[in-house]
């Protein structure tokens, strides 16, 4: 067709034009030349790997060929690149209803990404709570079990540091809380027979994760 001839010339002049390959692939799809369409769309994806629309159109071509599994992979990739990509609005032009499969794929992807932060948070909570309870036990502080209750664990820290309970409210004041947070951990270090400066490390990124464990399990 005339359109294909025009895109042939454009690609000859600029062989690395993702737009020209995409447009020619779209025309090939429209006229039923699916193999040629796949060549151009695959080339487009190679040149522009973040093109959601290229993955979508290649999925459409696969659908027309009855290759539904690979079509689903391309549709899923389009959603991964651009979650707002409205593929569901185009189901009428497809031979196979991908809605349920795409929804399932999206849910599985979300769950897979969402589990690790939750697991990490639980592991940290166990580590922090057990460390604080151990510190309470080694400093003869009562009610060490409340280390496992997040709001009350701050009260326990004040008790270990031998500070009044109302210091909890000082920890709620922006910026000011940093000073009192350091003081509390300096006093906790002192209560464990460690140098004061150990408490200062509680504000050092990454290193601060080790402080509760060190104060809990060192001699």
C-alpha positions in Angstrom: 0.0 0.0 0.0 0.9 3.6 -0.3 1.3 4.0 3.5 3.7 1.0 3.6 5.8 2.5 0.8 6.0 5.8 2.7 7.2 4.0 5.8 9.7 1.9 3.8 11.3 5.1 2.6 11.2 6.6 6.1 13.0 3.5 7.5 15.5 3.5 4.7 16.4 7.1 5.6 16.3 6.4 9.4 16.6 2.7 10.1 16.6 3.2 13.9 13.4 5.1 14.0 11.1 3.2 16.5 8.2 5.4 15.4 8.5 4.4 11.7 8.8 0.7 12.5 5.8 0.9 14.8 3.7 2.7 12.2 4.6 0.2 9.5 3.9 -2.6 11.8 0.5 -1.1 12.6 -0.3 -1.0 8.9 0.9 -4.5 8.3 -1.5 -5.6 11.1 -4.4 -3.8 9.5 -3.9 -5.5 6.2 -3.4 -8.9 7.7 0.4 -9.3 7.2 0.9 -10.5 10.7 4.4 -12.0 10.3 5.7 -8.7 8.9 3.9 -6.8 11.6 5.6 -8.9 14.3 9.0 -8.1 12.7 8.4 -4.4 12.8 6.9 -4.4 16.3 9.7 -6.5 17.7 12.1 -4.1 16.2 10.2 -1.2 17.8 10.4 -2.9 21.2 14.2 -3.4 20.7 14.6 0.3 19.9 12.1 1.5 22.5 11.8 -1.1 25.3 9.6 1.2 27.4 6.9 1.5 24.8 3.7 0.1 26.3 1.7 0.7 23.1 4.3 -1.4 21.1 3.9 -4.3 23.5 0.1 -3.9 23.3 0.0 -3.9 19.5 2.3 -6.9 19.3 0.0 -8.7 21.7 -2.9 -7.8 19.3 -1.0 -9.4 16.4 -0.3 -12.5 18.5 -4.0 -12.6 19.3 -4.9 -12.5 15.6 -2.5 -15.5 15.1 -4.2 -17.4 17.9 -1.0 -17.3 20.0 -2.8 -16.3 23.2 -0.1 -17.2 25.7 2.5 -14.9 24.2 -0.2 -12.3 23.6 -1.0 -12.3 27.3 2.7 -11.8 28.2 2.8 -8.7 26.0 -0.4 -7.3 27.4 0.9 -7.9 30.9 4.2 -6.2 30.0 2.3 -3.2 28.7 0.5 -2.9 32.0 3.7 -3.3 33.9 5.3 -0.4 31.9 2.2 1.8 32.2 -0.4 0.7 34.7 -2.8 3.3 33.4 -2.7 1.8 29.9 -6.4 1.1 29.2 -6.1 -2.3 27.6 -9.6 -3.3 28.8 -11.1 -0.7 26.5 -9.9 -2.7 23.5 -11.2 -6.2 24.3 -13.9 -6.0 21.6 -11.2 -6.2 18.8 -9.6 -9.3 20.3 -10.4 -13.0 19.7 -9.8 -14.0 23.3 -11.0 -12.4 26.5 -7.9 -11.6 28.5 -9.6 -9.6 31.3 -9.6 -12.4 33.9 -6.1 -13.4 33.1 -4.7 -9.9 33.1 -6.4 -9.1 36.4 -4.9 -12.3 37.9 -1.5 -11.4 36.5 -1.7 -7.9 38.0 -2.8 -9.2 41.4 0.0 -11.8 41.4 2.6 -9.2 40.5 1.3 -6.8 43.2 1.3 -9.6 45.8 4.8 -10.7 44.8 6.1 -7.1 45.2 4.1 -6.5 48.4 5.2 -9.5 50.4 8.9 -8.6 50.9 8.3 -5.3 52.7 5.8 -7.0 55.0 8.2 -9.9 55.7 11.0 -7.4 56.3 8.9 -5.4 58.7 7.9 -8.5 60.7 11.5 -9.7 61.0 12.6 -6.2 62.1 9.8 -6.0 64.7 10.8 -9.4 66.1 14.4 -8.4 66.2 13.7 -5.0 67.8 11.2 -6.4 70.4 13.3 -9.3 71.5 16.4 -7.1 71.8 14.5 -4.6 73.9 13.0 -7.3 76.1 16.5 -8.8 76.6 17.9 -5.3 77.5 15.1 -4.9 80.0 15.9 -8.3 81.6 19.6 -7.5 81.8 19.0 -4.1 83.4 16.4 -5.5 85.9 13.7 -3.4 84.4 10.1 -4.6 85.0 7.5 -5.5 82.4 10.0 -6.4 79.7 7.2 -8.2 77.8 5.7 -4.8 76.7 8.6 -4.6 74.3 6.4 -6.5 71.9 3.7 -3.8 72.0 4.9 -0.9 69.8 3.3 2.0 71.6 4.3 0.6 75.0 7.9 -0.3 73.9 8.7 3.4 74.1 7.6 3.5 77.7 9.8 0.5 78.4 12.8 2.4 76.8 12.2 5.3 79.2 12.1 2.9 82.1 15.4 1.2 81.0 17.0 4.7 80.7 15.5 5.6 84.1 13.7 8.6 82.6 10.1 9.7 83.5 7.3 8.3 81.5 6.3 11.7 80.2 9.4 11.8 78.1 7.3 9.9 75.6 5.6 13.2 74.7 9.0 14.8 74.0 9.6 12.2 71.4 6.5 13.4 69.5 7.9 16.9 69.0 9.5 17.4 65.5 13.3 17.9 65.6 13.4 17.9 69.4 12.7 14.2 69.5 16.1 13.5 67.9 17.9 15.0 70.9 15.8 13.0 73.4 16.0 9.9 71.3 19.8 10.1 71.5 19.7 10.8 75.3 17.5 7.8 75.9 19.8 5.4 74.0 22.9 6.9 75.7 21.2 6.1 79.0 20.3 2.6 77.8 23.9 2.1 76.8 25.0 3.3 80.3 22.5 0.9 82.0 24.1 -1.9 80.1 27.6 -0.8 81.2 28.6 0.4 77.7 30.1 3.8 76.8 27.7 6.7 76.4 28.8 7.3 72.8 27.2 4.0 71.8 23.8 5.7 72.1 24.8 8.4 69.6 25.1 5.7 66.9 21.3 5.2 67.0 21.0 8.1 64.5 23.5 6.7 62.1 21.8 5.0 59.1 22.2 1.2 58.9 24.5 1.2 61.9 21.5 2.1 64.1 19.9 -1.3 63.2 22.8 -3.0 65.1 22.6 -1.0 68.3 19.6 -2.8 70.0 21.1 -6.2 69.2 24.6 -5.2 70.5 23.2 -3.8 73.7 21.0 -6.9 74.2 23.4 -9.7 73.4 26.9 -8.4 74.2 28.4 -9.2 77.6 
